[in-house]
Amino acid sequence: MHTLLVTLLVIVSIGLIVIVLLQSGRSAGLSGAITGGAEQLFGKQKARGLDAILQRITVVLAVLFFVLSIAVTYMQL
């Protein structure tokens, strides 16, 4: 059981890394740094398309990562 949980944890970890790297950055270069404050102040439209899907997958994988990490730690005791 412990081996299965560790294997799932490694797979989820790699998946989380890949999904985060696939997401587009919030700002690009110096111009993005200047306009970034205005976007936070006035709000920005919700992400659409691929960015929204990647964001949801990131949340799911992050929750799985934390649950599996706690489970692996609990199984070692």
PDB file with SEQRES, HELIX, SHEET and CRYST1 records, atoms N, CA, C and O in Angstrom:
SEQRES   1 A   77  MET HIS THR LEU LEU VAL THR LEU LEU VAL ILE VAL SER          
SEQRES   2 A   77  ILE GLY LEU ILE VAL ILE VAL LEU LEU GLN SER GLY ARG          
SEQRES   3 A   77  SER ALA GLY LEU SER GLY ALA ILE THR GLY GLY ALA GLU          
SEQRES   4 A   77  GLN LEU PHE GLY LYS GLN LYS ALA ARG GLY LEU ASP ALA          
SEQRES   5 A   77  ILE LEU GLN ARG ILE THR VAL VAL LEU ALA VAL LEU PHE          
SEQRES   6 A   77  PHE VAL LEU SER ILE ALA VAL THR TYR MET GLN LEU              
HELIX    1 AA1 HIS A    2  LEU A   22  1                                  21    
HELIX    2 AA2 GLY A   29  PHE A   42  1                                  14    
HELIX    3 AA3 LEU A   50  GLN A   76  1                                  27    
CRYST1    1.000    1.000    1.000  90.00  90.00  90.00 P 1           1          
ATOM      1  N   MET A   1       0.819  -1.196   0.000  1.00  0.00           N  
ATOM      2  CA  MET A   1       0.000   0.000   0.000  1.00  0.00           C  
ATOM      3  C   MET A   1       0.863   1.260   0.000  1.00  0.00           C  
ATOM      4  O   MET A   1       0.574   2.237  -0.692  1.00  0.00           O  
ATOM      5  N   HIS A   2       1.931   1.209   0.796  1.00  0.00           N  
ATOM      6  CA  HIS A   2       2.841   2.344   0.870  1.00  0.00           C  
ATOM      7  C   HIS A   2       3.502   2.602  -0.479  1.00  0.00           C  
ATOM      8  O   HIS A   2       3.651   3.751  -0.895  1.00  0.00           O  
ATOM      9  N   THR A   3       3.894   1.541  -1.153  1.00  0.00           N  
ATOM     10  CA  THR A   3       4.531   1.675  -2.469  1.00  0.00           C  
ATOM     11  C   THR A   3       3.576   2.285  -3.484  1.00  0.00           C  
ATOM     12  O   THR A   3       3.986   3.110  -4.301  1.00  0.00           O  
ATOM     13  N   LEU A   4       2.319   1.894  -3.443  1.00  0.00           N  
ATOM     14  CA  LEU A   4       1.303   2.448  -4.343  1.00  0.00           C  
ATOM     15  C   LEU A   4       1.125   3.945  -4.101  1.00  0.00           C  
ATOM     16  O   LEU A   4       1.049   4.723  -5.052  1.00  0.00           O  
ATOM     17  N   LEU A   5       1.058   4.350  -2.833  1.00  0.00           N  
ATOM     18  CA  LEU A   5       0.895   5.768  -2.518  1.00  0.00           C  
ATOM     19  C   LEU A   5       2.102   6.593  -2.951  1.00  0.00           C  
ATOM     20  O   LEU A   5       1.949   7.701  -3.463  1.00  0.00           O  
ATOM     21  N   VAL A   6       3.293   6.055  -2.746  1.00  0.00           N  
ATOM     22  CA  VAL A   6       4.505   6.778  -3.160  1.00  0.00           C  
ATOM     23  C   VAL A   6       4.561   6.905  -4.683  1.00  0.00           C  
ATOM     24  O   VAL A   6       4.947   7.948  -5.211  1.00  0.00           O  
ATOM     25  N   THR A   7       4.176   5.842  -5.381  1.00  0.00           N  
ATOM     26  CA  THR A   7       4.151   5.883  -6.844  1.00  0.00           C  
ATOM     27  C   THR A   7       3.153   6.928  -7.338  1.00  0.00           C  
ATOM     28  O   THR A   7       3.462   7.702  -8.244  1.00  0.00           O  
ATOM     29  N   LEU A   8       1.962   6.951  -6.747  1.00  0.00           N  
ATOM     30  CA  LEU A   8       0.968   7.964  -7.124  1.00  0.00           C  
ATOM     31  C   LEU A   8       1.459   9.370  -6.806  1.00  0.00           C  
ATOM     32  O   LEU A   8       1.217  10.303  -7.572  1.00  0.00           O  
ATOM     33  N   LEU A   9       2.151   9.524  -5.675  1.00  0.00           N  
ATOM     34  CA  LEU A   9       2.682  10.828  -5.308  1.00  0.00           C  
ATOM     35  C   LEU A   9       3.714  11.312  -6.323  1.00  0.00           C  
ATOM     36  O   LEU A   9       3.727  12.492  -6.671  1.00  0.00           O  
ATOM     37  N   VAL A  10       4.565  10.433  -6.795  1.00  0.00           N  
ATOM     38  CA  VAL A  10       5.570  10.810  -7.801  1.00  0.00           C  
ATOM     39  C   VAL A  10       4.889  11.197  -9.112  1.00  0.00           C  
ATOM     40  O   VAL A  10       5.275  12.180  -9.744  1.00  0.00           O  
ATOM     41  N   ILE A  11       3.878  10.429  -9.523  1.00  0.00           N  
ATOM     42  CA  ILE A  11       3.169  10.732 -10.771  1.00  0.00           C  
ATOM     43  C   ILE A  11       2.450  12.072 -10.669  1.00  0.00           C  
ATOM     44  O   ILE A  11       2.505  12.876 -11.600  1.00  0.00           O  
ATOM     45  N   VAL A  12       1.775  12.320  -9.546  1.00  0.00           N  
ATOM     46  CA  VAL A  12       1.068  13.595  -9.353  1.00  0.00           C  
ATOM     47  C   VAL A  12       2.059  14.748  -9.298  1.00  0.00           C  
ATOM     48  O   VAL A  12       1.779  15.825  -9.826  1.00  0.00           O  
ATOM     49  N   SER A  13       3.211  14.542  -8.669  1.00  0.00           N  
ATOM     50  CA  SER A  13       4.228  15.593  -8.585  1.00  0.00           C  
ATOM     51  C   SER A  13       4.742  15.981  -9.972  1.00  0.00           C  
ATOM     52  O   SER A  13       4.857  17.165 -10.290  1.00  0.00           O  
ATOM     53  N   ILE A  14       5.044  14.995 -10.779  1.00  0.00           N  
ATOM     54  CA  ILE A  14       5.520  15.266 -12.141  1.00  0.00           C  
ATOM     55  C   ILE A  14       4.426  15.951 -12.959  1.00  0.00           C  
ATOM     56  O   ILE A  14       4.697  16.891 -13.707  1.00  0.00           O  
ATOM     57  N   GLY A  15       3.198  15.477 -12.810  1.00  0.00           N  
ATOM     58  CA  GLY A  15       2.076  16.106 -13.521  1.00  0.00           C  
ATOM     59  C   GLY A  15       1.887  17.551 -13.106  1.00  0.00           C  
ATOM     60  O   GLY A  15       1.630  18.409 -13.951  1.00  0.00           O  
ATOM     61  N   LEU A  16       2.008  17.835 -11.817  1.00  0.00           N  
ATOM     62  CA  LEU A  16       1.855  19.199 -11.323  1.00  0.00           C  
ATOM     63  C   LEU A  16       2.946  20.112 -11.878  1.00  0.00           C  
ATOM     64  O   LEU A  16       2.673  21.253 -12.252  1.00  0.00           O  
ATOM     65  N   ILE A  17       4.159  19.620 -11.929  1.00  0.00           N  
ATOM     66  CA  ILE A  17       5.265  20.401 -12.488  1.00  0.00           C  
ATOM     67  C   ILE A  17       5.014  20.715 -13.960  1.00  0.00           C  
ATOM     68  O   ILE A  17       5.208  21.849 -14.398  1.00  0.00           O  
ATOM     69  N   VAL A  18       4.588  19.721 -14.714  1.00  0.00           N  
ATOM     70  CA  VAL A  18       4.347  19.914 -16.149  1.00  0.00           C  
ATOM     71  C   VAL A  18       3.213  20.902 -16.390  1.00  0.00           C  
ATOM     72  O   VAL A  18       3.325  21.779 -17.246  1.00  0.00           O  
ATOM     73  N   ILE A  19       2.121  20.767 -15.639  1.00  0.00           N  
ATOM     74  CA  ILE A  19       0.969  21.651 -15.831  1.00  0.00           C  
ATOM     75  C   ILE A  19       1.325  23.093 -15.475  1.00  0.00           C  
ATOM     76  O   ILE A  19       0.905  24.017 -16.172  1.00  0.00           O  
ATOM     77  N   VAL A  20       2.081  23.299 -14.416  1.00  0.00           N  
ATOM     78  CA  VAL A  20       2.475  24.659 -14.048  1.00  0.00           C  
ATOM     79  C   VAL A  20       3.380  25.266 -15.120  1.00  0.00           C  
ATOM     80  O   VAL A  20       3.257  26.448 -15.439  1.00  0.00           O  
ATOM     81  N   LEU A  21       4.278  24.469 -15.672  1.00  0.00           N  
ATOM     82  CA  LEU A  21       5.160  24.993 -16.723  1.00  0.00           C  
ATOM     83  C   LEU A  21       4.415  25.276 -18.023  1.00  0.00           C  
ATOM     84  O   LEU A  21       4.858  26.110 -18.812  1.00  0.00           O  
ATOM     85  N   LEU A  22       3.303  24.606 -18.261  1.00  0.00           N  
ATOM     86  CA  LEU A  22       2.531  24.840 -19.482  1.00  0.00           C  
ATOM     87  C   LEU A  22       1.709  26.127 -19.425  1.00  0.00           C  
ATOM     88  O   LEU A  22       1.310  26.648 -20.466  1.00  0.00           O  
ATOM     89  N   GLN A  23       1.454  26.639 -18.238  1.00  0.00           N  
ATOM     90  CA  GLN A  23       0.619  27.830 -18.114  1.00  0.00           C  
ATOM     91  C   GLN A  23       1.366  29.056 -18.585  1.00  0.00           C  
ATOM     92  O   GLN A  23       2.584  29.163 -18.440  1.00  0.00           O  
ATOM     93  N   SER A  24       0.601  29.987 -19.158  1.00  0.00           N  
ATOM     94  CA  SER A  24       1.217  31.228 -19.618  1.00  0.00           C  
ATOM     95  C   SER A  24       1.448  32.157 -18.431  1.00  0.00           C  
ATOM     96  O   SER A  24       0.722  32.111 -17.439  1.00  0.00           O  
ATOM     97  N   GLY A  25       2.463  32.993 -18.547  1.00  0.00           N  
ATOM     98  CA  GLY A  25       2.793  33.919 -17.481  1.00  0.00           C  
ATOM     99  C   GLY A  25       1.759  35.020 -17.354  1.00  0.00           C  
ATOM    100  O   GLY A  25       1.062  35.336 -18.318  1.00  0.00           O  
ATOM    101  N   ARG A  26       1.657  35.605 -16.176  1.00  0.00           N  
ATOM    102  CA  ARG A  26       0.699  36.693 -15.942  1.00  0.00           C  
ATOM    103  C   ARG A  26       1.172  37.996 -16.575  1.00  0.00           C  
ATOM    104  O   ARG A  26       0.360  38.832 -16.973  1.00  0.00           O  
ATOM    105  N   SER A  27       2.468  38.160 -16.666  1.00  0.00           N  
ATOM    106  CA  SER A  27       2.991  39.375 -17.267  1.00  0.00           C  
ATOM    107  C   SER A  27       4.277  39.031 -18.003  1.00  0.00           C  
ATOM    108  O   SER A  27       4.960  38.058 -17.680  1.00  0.00           O  
ATOM    109  N   ALA A  28       4.589  39.845 -18.992  1.00  0.00           N  
ATOM    110  CA  ALA A  28       5.778  39.576 -19.792  1.00  0.00           C  
ATOM    111  C   ALA A  28       6.666  40.810 -19.802  1.00  0.00           C  
ATOM    112  O   ALA A  28       6.267  41.860 -20.305  1.00  0.00           O  
ATOM    113  N   GLY A  29       7.845  40.693 -19.259  1.00  0.00           N  
ATOM    114  CA  GLY A  29       8.817  41.771 -19.326  1.00  0.00           C  
ATOM    115  C   GLY A  29       8.446  42.978 -18.488  1.00  0.00           C  
ATOM    116  O   GLY A  29       7.604  42.901 -17.593  1.00  0.00           O  
ATOM    117  N   LEU A  30       9.091  44.100 -18.795  1.00  0.00           N  
ATOM    118  CA  LEU A  30       8.893  45.334 -18.041  1.00  0.00           C  
ATOM    119  C   LEU A  30       7.499  45.908 -18.251  1.00  0.00           C  
ATOM    120  O   LEU A  30       6.896  46.430 -17.314  1.00  0.00           O  
ATOM    121  N   SER A  31       6.984  45.817 -19.473  1.00  0.00           N  
ATOM    122  CA  SER A  31       5.650  46.356 -19.728  1.00  0.00           C  
ATOM    123  C   SER A  31       4.597  45.587 -18.949  1.00  0.00           C  
ATOM    124  O   SER A  31       3.599  46.165 -18.518  1.00  0.00           O  
ATOM    125  N   GLY A  32       4.805  44.311 -18.767  1.00  0.00           N  
ATOM    126  CA  GLY A  32       3.875  43.520 -17.969  1.00  0.00           C  
ATOM    127  C   GLY A  32       3.946  43.883 -16.503  1.00  0.00           C  
ATOM    128  O   GLY A  32       2.937  43.826 -15.800  1.00  0.00           O  
ATOM    129  N   ALA A  33       5.123  44.257 -16.034  1.00  0.00           N  
ATOM    130  CA  ALA A  33       5.270  44.653 -14.632  1.00  0.00           C  
ATOM    131  C   ALA A  33       4.551  45.963 -14.362  1.00  0.00           C  
ATOM    132  O   ALA A  33       3.988  46.159 -13.285  1.00  0.00           O  
ATOM    133  N   ILE A  34       4.570  46.865 -15.343  1.00  0.00           N  
ATOM    134  CA  ILE A  34       3.905  48.158 -15.167  1.00  0.00           C  
ATOM    135  C   ILE A  34       2.391  47.989 -15.221  1.00  0.00           C  
ATOM    136  O   ILE A  34       1.677  48.551 -14.391  1.00  0.00           O  
ATOM    137  N   THR A  35       1.902  47.232 -16.175  1.00  0.00           N  
ATOM    138  CA  THR A  35       0.453  47.065 -16.316  1.00  0.00           C  
ATOM    139  C   THR A  35      -0.108  46.052 -15.340  1.00  0.00           C  
ATOM    140  O   THR A  35      -1.326  45.974 -15.175  1.00  0.00           O  
ATOM    141  N   GLY A  36       0.741  45.273 -14.686  1.00  0.00           N  
ATOM    142  CA  GLY A  36       0.258  44.272 -13.746  1.00  0.00           C  
ATOM    143  C   GLY A  36      -0.507  44.876 -12.588  1.00  0.00           C  
ATOM    144  O   GLY A  36      -1.498  44.304 -12.133  1.00  0.00           O  
ATOM    145  N   GLY A  37      -0.059  46.033 -12.101  1.00  0.00           N  
ATOM    146  CA  GLY A  37      -0.747  46.697 -11.006  1.00  0.00           C  
ATOM    147  C   GLY A  37      -2.123  47.177 -11.413  1.00  0.00           C  
ATOM    148  O   GLY A  37      -3.067  47.088 -10.629  1.00  0.00           O  
ATOM    149  N   ALA A  38      -2.250  47.687 -12.632  1.00  0.00           N  
ATOM    150  CA  ALA A  38      -3.544  48.157 -13.108  1.00  0.00           C  
ATOM    151  C   ALA A  38      -4.524  46.998 -13.276  1.00  0.00           C  
ATOM    152  O   ALA A  38      -5.718  47.143 -13.011  1.00  0.00           O  
ATOM    153  N   GLU A  39      -4.020  45.861 -13.713  1.00  0.00           N  
ATOM    154  CA  GLU A  39      -4.900  44.699 -13.876  1.00  0.00           C  
ATOM    155  C   GLU A  39      -5.417  44.217 -12.534  1.00  0.00           C  
ATOM    156  O   GLU A  39      -6.570  43.799 -12.429  1.00  0.00           O  
ATOM    157  N   GLN A  40      -4.576  44.270 -11.501  1.00  0.00           N  
ATOM    158  CA  GLN A  40      -5.022  43.860 -10.176  1.00  0.00           C  
ATOM    159  C   GLN A  40      -6.023  44.850  -9.614  1.00  0.00           C  
ATOM    160  O   GLN A  40      -6.982  44.455  -8.951  1.00  0.00           O  
ATOM    161  N   LEU A  41      -5.809  46.143  -9.874  1.00  0.00           N  
ATOM    162  CA  LEU A  41      -6.686  47.167  -9.330  1.00  0.00           C  
ATOM    163  C   LEU A  41      -8.055  47.148 -10.004  1.00  0.00           C  
ATOM    164  O   LEU A  41      -9.080  47.179  -9.324  1.00  0.00           O  
ATOM    165  N   PHE A  42      -8.079  47.099 -11.315  1.00  0.00           N  
ATOM    166  CA  PHE A  42      -9.336  47.179 -12.046  1.00  0.00           C  
ATOM    167  C   PHE A  42      -9.913  45.820 -12.394  1.00  0.00           C  
ATOM    168  O   PHE A  42     -11.028  45.733 -12.907  1.00  0.00           O  
ATOM    169  N   GLY A  43      -9.177  44.769 -12.124  1.00  0.00           N  
ATOM    170  CA  GLY A  43      -9.669  43.427 -12.420  1.00  0.00           C  
ATOM    171  C   GLY A  43      -9.432  43.055 -13.864  1.00  0.00           C  
ATOM    172  O   GLY A  43      -9.259  43.912 -14.731  1.00  0.00           O  
ATOM    173  N   LYS A  44      -9.428  41.792 -14.097  1.00  0.00           N  
ATOM    174  CA  LYS A  44      -9.198  41.274 -15.437  1.00  0.00           C  
ATOM    175  C   LYS A  44     -10.265  40.232 -15.701  1.00  0.00           C  
ATOM    176  O   LYS A  44     -10.736  39.572 -14.774  1.00  0.00           O  
ATOM    177  N   GLN A  45     -10.645  40.081 -16.945  1.00  0.00           N  
ATOM    178  CA  GLN A  45     -11.653  39.077 -17.272  1.00  0.00           C  
ATOM    179  C   GLN A  45     -11.147  37.699 -16.887  1.00  0.00           C  
ATOM    180  O   GLN A  45      -9.945  37.437 -16.872  1.00  0.00           O  
ATOM    181  N   LYS A  46     -12.091  36.829 -16.579  1.00  0.00           N  
ATOM    182  CA  LYS A  46     -11.710  35.475 -16.202  1.00  0.00           C  
ATOM    183  C   LYS A  46     -10.986  34.787 -17.351  1.00  0.00           C  
ATOM    184  O   LYS A  46     -11.240  35.050 -18.526  1.00  0.00           O  
ATOM    185  N   ALA A  47     -10.087  33.911 -16.974  1.00  0.00           N  
ATOM    186  CA  ALA A  47      -9.339  33.174 -17.988  1.00  0.00           C  
ATOM    187  C   ALA A  47     -10.287  32.294 -18.788  1.00  0.00           C  
ATOM    188  O   ALA A  47     -11.219  31.706 -18.240  1.00  0.00           O  
ATOM    189  N   ARG A  48     -10.046  32.213 -20.056  1.00  0.00           N  
ATOM    190  CA  ARG A  48     -10.909  31.425 -20.927  1.00  0.00           C  
ATOM    191  C   ARG A  48     -10.065  30.410 -21.678  1.00  0.00           C  
ATOM    192  O   ARG A  48      -8.861  30.581 -21.867  1.00  0.00           O  
ATOM    193  N   GLY A  49     -10.722  29.371 -22.091  1.00  0.00           N  
ATOM    194  CA  GLY A  49     -10.072  28.391 -22.935  1.00  0.00           C  
ATOM    195  C   GLY A  49      -9.065  27.547 -22.209  1.00  0.00           C  
ATOM    196  O   GLY A  49      -9.334  27.027 -21.126  1.00  0.00           O  
ATOM    197  N   LEU A  50      -7.908  27.412 -22.807  1.00  0.00           N  
ATOM    198  CA  LEU A  50      -6.861  26.532 -22.302  1.00  0.00           C  
ATOM    199  C   LEU A  50      -6.355  26.964 -20.929  1.00  0.00           C  
ATOM    200  O   LEU A  50      -6.060  26.116 -20.087  1.00  0.00           O  
ATOM    201  N   ASP A  51      -6.253  28.267 -20.694  1.00  0.00           N  
ATOM    202  CA  ASP A  51      -5.775  28.746 -19.394  1.00  0.00           C  
ATOM    203  C   ASP A  51      -6.715  28.327 -18.268  1.00  0.00           C  
ATOM    204  O   ASP A  51      -6.256  27.963 -17.186  1.00  0.00           O  
ATOM    205  N   ALA A  52      -8.017  28.373 -18.507  1.00  0.00           N  
ATOM    206  CA  ALA A  52      -8.982  27.967 -17.479  1.00  0.00           C  
ATOM    207  C   ALA A  52      -8.872  26.481 -17.189  1.00  0.00           C  
ATOM    208  O   ALA A  52      -8.943  26.064 -16.033  1.00  0.00           O  
ATOM    209  N   ILE A  53      -8.700  25.686 -18.226  1.00  0.00           N  
ATOM    210  CA  ILE A  53      -8.573  24.236 -18.050  1.00  0.00           C  
ATOM    211  C   ILE A  53      -7.296  23.912 -17.277  1.00  0.00           C  
ATOM    212  O   ILE A  53      -7.317  23.090 -16.361  1.00  0.00           O  
ATOM    213  N   LEU A  54      -6.191  24.553 -17.641  1.00  0.00           N  
ATOM    214  CA  LEU A  54      -4.923  24.315 -16.948  1.00  0.00           C  
ATOM    215  C   LEU A  54      -4.997  24.752 -15.489  1.00  0.00           C  
ATOM    216  O   LEU A  54      -4.394  24.122 -14.620  1.00  0.00           O  
ATOM    217  N   GLN A  55      -5.729  25.819 -15.218  1.00  0.00           N  
ATOM    218  CA  GLN A  55      -5.871  26.283 -13.844  1.00  0.00           C  
ATOM    219  C   GLN A  55      -6.660  25.273 -13.003  1.00  0.00           C  
ATOM    220  O   GLN A  55      -6.297  25.003 -11.858  1.00  0.00           O  
ATOM    221  N   ARG A  56      -7.718  24.725 -13.559  1.00  0.00           N  
ATOM    222  CA  ARG A  56      -8.510  23.722 -12.836  1.00  0.00           C  
ATOM    223  C   ARG A  56      -7.703  22.444 -12.594  1.00  0.00           C  
ATOM    224  O   ARG A  56      -7.770  21.854 -11.516  1.00  0.00           O  
ATOM    225  N   ILE A  57      -6.948  22.028 -13.597  1.00  0.00           N  
ATOM    226  CA  ILE A  57      -6.118  20.831 -13.442  1.00  0.00           C  
ATOM    227  C   ILE A  57      -5.062  21.069 -12.365  1.00  0.00           C  
ATOM    228  O   ILE A  57      -4.753  20.168 -11.585  1.00  0.00           O  
ATOM    229  N   THR A  58      -4.506  22.285 -12.320  1.00  0.00           N  
ATOM    230  CA  THR A  58      -3.509  22.617 -11.306  1.00  0.00           C  
ATOM    231  C   THR A  58      -4.091  22.510  -9.902  1.00  0.00           C  
ATOM    232  O   THR A  58      -3.444  21.981  -8.998  1.00  0.00           O  
ATOM    233  N   VAL A  59      -5.301  23.007  -9.719  1.00  0.00           N  
ATOM    234  CA  VAL A  59      -5.940  22.941  -8.404  1.00  0.00           C  
ATOM    235  C   VAL A  59      -6.178  21.489  -7.996  1.00  0.00           C  
ATOM    236  O   VAL A  59      -5.919  21.114  -6.852  1.00  0.00           O  
ATOM    237  N   VAL A  60      -6.666  20.679  -8.922  1.00  0.00           N  
ATOM    238  CA  VAL A  60      -6.935  19.267  -8.620  1.00  0.00           C  
ATOM    239  C   VAL A  60      -5.642  18.532  -8.266  1.00  0.00           C  
ATOM    240  O   VAL A  60      -5.597  17.784  -7.290  1.00  0.00           O  
ATOM    241  N   LEU A  61      -4.600  18.745  -9.056  1.00  0.00           N  
ATOM    242  CA  LEU A  61      -3.327  18.073  -8.783  1.00  0.00           C  
ATOM    243  C   LEU A  61      -2.698  18.554  -7.476  1.00  0.00           C  
ATOM    244  O   LEU A  61      -2.070  17.767  -6.768  1.00  0.00           O  
ATOM    245  N   ALA A  62      -2.860  19.837  -7.150  1.00  0.00           N  
ATOM    246  CA  ALA A  62      -2.319  20.346  -5.891  1.00  0.00           C  
ATOM    247  C   ALA A  62      -3.025  19.711  -4.692  1.00  0.00           C  
ATOM    248  O   ALA A  62      -2.380  19.344  -3.710  1.00  0.00           O  
ATOM    249  N   VAL A  63      -4.339  19.586  -4.774  1.00  0.00           N  
ATOM    250  CA  VAL A  63      -5.078  18.942  -3.687  1.00  0.00           C  
ATOM    251  C   VAL A  63      -4.671  17.478  -3.560  1.00  0.00           C  
ATOM    252  O   VAL A  63      -4.468  16.983  -2.452  1.00  0.00           O  
ATOM    253  N   LEU A  64      -4.552  16.788  -4.689  1.00  0.00           N  
ATOM    254  CA  LEU A  64      -4.099  15.395  -4.662  1.00  0.00           C  
ATOM    255  C   LEU A  64      -2.702  15.273  -4.065  1.00  0.00           C  
ATOM    256  O   LEU A  64      -2.421  14.342  -3.310  1.00  0.00           O  
ATOM    257  N   PHE A  65      -1.833  16.214  -4.407  1.00  0.00           N  
ATOM    258  CA  PHE A  65      -0.473  16.192  -3.877  1.00  0.00           C  
ATOM    259  C   PHE A  65      -0.476  16.287  -2.352  1.00  0.00           C  
ATOM    260  O   PHE A  65       0.218  15.525  -1.679  1.00  0.00           O  
ATOM    261  N   PHE A  66      -1.255  17.222  -1.810  1.00  0.00           N  
ATOM    262  CA  PHE A  66      -1.297  17.379  -0.353  1.00  0.00           C  
ATOM    263  C   PHE A  66      -1.910  16.166   0.329  1.00  0.00           C  
ATOM    264  O   PHE A  66      -1.415  15.719   1.363  1.00  0.00           O  
ATOM    265  N   VAL A  67      -2.981  15.630  -0.239  1.00  0.00           N  
ATOM    266  CA  VAL A  67      -3.629  14.462   0.356  1.00  0.00           C  
ATOM    267  C   VAL A  67      -2.697  13.257   0.326  1.00  0.00           C  
ATOM    268  O   VAL A  67      -2.576  12.539   1.318  1.00  0.00           O  
ATOM    269  N   LEU A  68      -2.041  13.036  -0.803  1.00  0.00           N  
ATOM    270  CA  LEU A  68      -1.115  11.909  -0.898  1.00  0.00           C  
ATOM    271  C   LEU A  68       0.102  12.093   0.005  1.00  0.00           C  
ATOM    272  O   LEU A  68       0.602  11.121   0.572  1.00  0.00           O  
ATOM    273  N   SER A  69       0.579  13.321   0.144  1.00  0.00           N  
ATOM    274  CA  SER A  69       1.718  13.573   1.036  1.00  0.00           C  
ATOM    275  C   SER A  69       1.365  13.245   2.479  1.00  0.00           C  
ATOM    276  O   SER A  69       2.156  12.630   3.194  1.00  0.00           O  
ATOM    277  N   ILE A  70       0.187  13.654   2.901  1.00  0.00           N  
ATOM    278  CA  ILE A  70      -0.260  13.340   4.261  1.00  0.00           C  
ATOM    279  C   ILE A  70      -0.463  11.842   4.423  1.00  0.00           C  
ATOM    280  O   ILE A  70      -0.109  11.280   5.459  1.00  0.00           O  
ATOM    281  N   ALA A  71      -1.025  11.192   3.420  1.00  0.00           N  
ATOM    282  CA  ALA A  71      -1.261   9.748   3.488  1.00  0.00           C  
ATOM    283  C   ALA A  71       0.057   8.972   3.575  1.00  0.00           C  
ATOM    284  O   ALA A  71       0.168   8.028   4.357  1.00  0.00           O  
ATOM    285  N   VAL A  72       1.044   9.360   2.785  1.00  0.00           N  
ATOM    286  CA  VAL A  72       2.344   8.683   2.821  1.00  0.00           C  
ATOM    287  C   VAL A  72       2.996   8.879   4.176  1.00  0.00           C  
ATOM    288  O   VAL A  72       3.573   7.944   4.730  1.00  0.00           O  
ATOM    289  N   THR A  73       2.911  10.089   4.713  1.00  0.00           N  
ATOM    290  CA  THR A  73       3.487  10.340   6.037  1.00  0.00           C  
ATOM    291  C   THR A  73       2.775   9.518   7.110  1.00  0.00           C  
ATOM    292  O   THR A  73       3.420   8.967   8.002  1.00  0.00           O  
ATOM    293  N   TYR A  74       1.467   9.436   7.027  1.00  0.00           N  
ATOM    294  CA  TYR A  74       0.683   8.679   7.998  1.00  0.00           C  
ATOM    295  C   TYR A  74       1.004   7.185   7.916  1.00  0.00           C  
ATOM    296  O   TYR A  74       1.056   6.507   8.942  1.00  0.00           O  
ATOM    297  N   MET A  75       1.216   6.672   6.713  1.00  0.00           N  
ATOM    298  CA  MET A  75       1.502   5.238   6.535  1.00  0.00           C  
ATOM    299  C   MET A  75       2.877   4.878   7.088  1.00  0.00           C  
ATOM    300  O   MET A  75       3.098   3.724   7.458  1.00  0.00           O  
ATOM    301  N   GLN A  76       3.807   5.829   7.156  1.00  0.00           N  
ATOM    302  CA  GLN A  76       5.138   5.546   7.671  1.00  0.00           C  
ATOM    303  C   GLN A  76       5.156   5.395   9.182  1.00  0.00           C  
ATOM    304  O   GLN A  76       6.068   4.776   9.730  1.00  0.00           O  
ATOM    305  N   LEU A  77       4.174   5.945   9.855  1.00  0.00           N  
ATOM    306  CA  LEU A  77       4.159   5.888  11.323  1.00  0.00           C  
ATOM    307  C   LEU A  77       3.796   4.532  11.834  1.00  0.00           C  
ATOM    308  O   LEU A  77       3.740   4.323  13.046  1.00  0.00           O  
TER     309      LEU A  77                                                      
END                                                                             
